Amino acid sequence: ARPARAAEEKMAAPVSERCSASELGAAPYGNFHNYSRFHPPEGRVSLLPGGLLRSLFPAASRPLLGLDVGCNSGELSVALYRHLLGLQEGEGSLDQPAAGKELNLLCCDIDPVLIERAQQCSPFPASISFASLDIMDSSAREPFLSSYLGRFGHSTFDIIFCMSVTMWIHLNHGDSGLMEFLSFLSSLCKYLLIEPQPWKCYRAAARRLRKLGRNDFDHFRSLAINGDMVERITQILTKDCAMELVCCFGSTSWDRSLLLFKSNSSNREGRVSSEQEQ
């Protein structure tokens, strides 16, 4: 959903021998069509403790609502869902009501082809929804997210997942776009689990485009937010977005840190609702 998700993990990954340069370079929003081959979901979910949802929401009414921004073809979304609910690989069917009573997950990506694949392969169609959405298009995201939340009587999500999306937002929308994206996400959830790409991935993404004879990303050479991206994104979320860093769950084998943030706002009306009223 949006250059975000497209931007998401896809192109953030290191080049794999199994993926050609053209395949990798042709995904300027990170919307690689074989992403899970070289960054398996287990690399992320294995870092997360069991029972995480229960520890974060011990007394919250169910179902909880989650949003996965930049879901690609859904493999990581489903793996996160299984892990958070303690479901084994074989569990999940067309009529599994128990899972939906605990957590409903909305997953979005900018690439409609990836979304169609995710919809066809989902083992939890009743409780995991996939939708094509550009998360940076406020005219599209506001009514869509507001409608989804309204079905459950919520104004915000309980938890948002943003896995290897920030670089793609940053490269395609610049410093101001990254700031706006993080501000929007923080206003829309109680918890944010985010996996920023390190700066070396920015350079690798730009290098791949050049090897294909394409122009650099519009904003790459003008980004003032650079260097240690975990530190920079943490600063933005804590100083500008009223969030606090709860935990770093460690790093994947490809050097991505999983960071959990919590909203500090006492008056957290959903931004989706407020912006729609303007």
Secondary structure, DSSP 8 states (H G I E B T S, - for coil): -HHHHHHSSGGGS---TTS-HHHHHT-TTS--TTHHHHS-THHHHTTS-TTHHHHH-SS--SSEEEEEES-TTSHHHHHHHHHHHT--TT---TT-HHHHHHEEEEEEES-HHHHHHHHHH-S-TTTEEEEE--TT-HHHHHHHHHHHHHHTT-SSEEEEEEES-HHHHHHHHHHHHHHHHHHHHHHTEEEEEEE---HHHHHHHHHHHHHTT----TTGGG-SS-S-HHHHHHHIIIIIS-EEEEEEEEE-TTS-EEEEEEE--SS---HHHHHHH-
